[in-house]
């Protein structure tokens, strides 16, 4: 270990990238209690043990783990905020601030009672964006997944779709602009294509829209 630490810092960083797999995807899902499990299919088992060899290695290598990889939250929209909260809380604010690429469900909007034309972010979705704004201060790429649980107003043929595109989507865009480090928003659509009016508004915001349509026999590869 002494020989490794005597290497120039740039050489150690190259080794971290090789061992820890910069550019990999980590899938996050609920464990026991507040625990969050992480699966990185292309990384060798027990790779994380390398992080805890000593304090210096951990301090240097965590920049690669959290800053150079993609994190995908595997959960439906209404419970995903809890998963995000537990994940960020588990890794701590210093590591949360290093994350640059995150994948979550598309935020859910709901009508405000007694105001037919008004939309507001649903509580869980608002809280998720607040967590990102407060803790993921280096977040550059945010992928938003549209699936059957959160596609209302986005993919269905209904009279309200034009209102949704006109009134609800700008509110989401405004919230995303509050994440000052954010450079790219990617909307990935599964199962059904977006309404043309919805897709047009998203593209006007500068969001990248990607269709990943599949059938039950052809599940998505996230």
N, C-alpha and C positions, 0 to 999 in steps of 0.2 A: 504493500500500500504506500509506503514511503516513496518508492520509485515512481508510482503513478502521480502522487502529489507534487513530485519534483518536476513534472512535465510543465511546459508553458501552458497558460490558461486556455489559449486557443486550441491546443491539442487535446486538452481534457474535454473541452466543449464538443469537439468532433467525436470523441469517444462516447460522450453522453448521447449524442444524436444517433450514433450507430447502435448502442446498447438499448436505449429507451425508445428508439423508433420515432423520430420526429416526423410529423405528417400523418400520424396514425389516427384512427377513430376509436374513441372510448365510449362504450354504451353503458349508461347509468340506469340502475333500476333499484326499487325498494328492497332493502334487506330486512333484518329483524329490528323491530322498534324504529329508531331514527337512523339506523345504519343504512348507508347507500353502498351498493355493490357496483363495481366497475369491471367491465369485460372488454379486453382489447384482443380480438381474435388473432391478429397478426404478430402479437408480442409473445415471447416465451413466458412460460409460467414462472412465477416468483421473480419476475424482472424487477418488481418494486423493492426487493430486498437490497438492491444496489444503492437505492436512495439513502438508506439508513446506515451506511457504513461508517460515516462520521459527519460532523456538522458542516464542514466545508463542502464535501461532495453533495450533501443535501441542498445546501444554499445555492450551489452552481447548477445542479441538475434540475431543480424544480422549475427553473426558467424554461427548460426544454419540455418537461412534462406538461406544464399548464399553458405555456405560451406558444408551443409549436404543434399542438395537437387539436383535434376536433372532438367535442364532447356532445353526445346525443342523449337527451333525456327520453327514456323509453317509458312513457305513461300517457294516459289519456288526459285531455285538457283539464278536467275539473279536479284532478288530484296531482297534477304535475307541479304545481306551485310548492306543495309540501316537499316533493322530491328535490326541487331546486333549492329550497330553503335548507334542507338537511345537507345537501351536497356542499353548498357554499359555507355553511356553518361548520361542516366536518373538516374541510380543508383549511379554513381560517381566512381572514381578510387579506393577508399578505399574498397567499396563493390565488385567491379569488381574483385579485387585482391583476394577475398575470394572464388570465384566460383571454384568448383572442378570437376563438371560433366556437360558437355554441349553436345547438339545434334544439328548438322547442316547438310546441304546438302553436298554430296561428291564434292570436288573441281572439277571445269571444266577446262580441258586442251584444247588448240587449237593449230593448226599447225602454225608455223611461216612462213609467206609469203616468197616464193622463196627458202624455205629450207624444202623440202618435208619430210625429216626424223626427223625434229626438232619440239619439242612441248614446249609450255610455258603455265604457268597458266594464265587463263583468268583474266582480271583486277579485277573484283568483287571478284573472289575467292582469288586472291593474297591479296587483301585489307582485306578480312575477316581473313585470317591467320595472317596478320600483326597486326590486332586488338587483336587477341588472344595472340599473342606473347608479345605485349606491355602491355596489361592490365590484362589479366587473368593469373597472375604470379603463381597461385597455382593450375592451371588446371591439373587434374590427368587423367581423362577419357574423351576422345573425341569420340563421335559416329558420323559416317559419313553415311548419308542415300543415297542409290542409287535408283533413280526412273526414270520414263520415260523422265523427263526433263534433266537429267544429265548422262544418261547411255551410251551415244555414245562412242564406243570403249571398253566398258566394258562387254556388254551383247550381242551385235549383231554379226552375222556371217559375218565378212568382212575380206578381205585380210590384212587390216591394223591392225587388233587386236593384232597380235604378236608384231608388232612394238610399238603399244601403251603400251603393257605390259612391253616391254623391255626398251623403251625410256621415256615414259611419267610418269609411276608410280614411278620410282626412283626419279623423280623431286618432286613429291608430298611428298614422304617419306622424302626427304631432307628438305623440308619446315617444315614438322611436327617435325622433330628432332630439329628445331630451337626453339620449345616451350620446354624450358629446364625442366619444371616441369612435362611434360606429361609422364605418365606411361603406359597407355593402349589406343590403337586405336581399335575401334569396327566398322566394316563395316556392315551395315544392308541393305539387298538387297530386294527390292519389285518388283513385277510384272514379272521379268525375271531373270533366274539364270545367274551368271557370266560365262564368257568364262573360260574354265579350265586353260588356260595359265594365265589369269588375276588373278584368285583365287589363283593359285600356287604362283605367285609373291607376292601377298598381304600376304599370310601366311608365306612366307620366310622373310618378313619384321617383322614378329611377330604380325601382325594385326589379330584380331579375326573376322572371317567372319561368319555372321549369315543370313540365308535365311528366309525371312518373306513373301513368295509368297502368293498372294491372287487374287481373282477374283473381278469383280465389285460388286458381291453379298456378298463378304466377305472382307470388308475393313480392313486395318491394325489397330491394337491397338498399338499405339506408347508407 
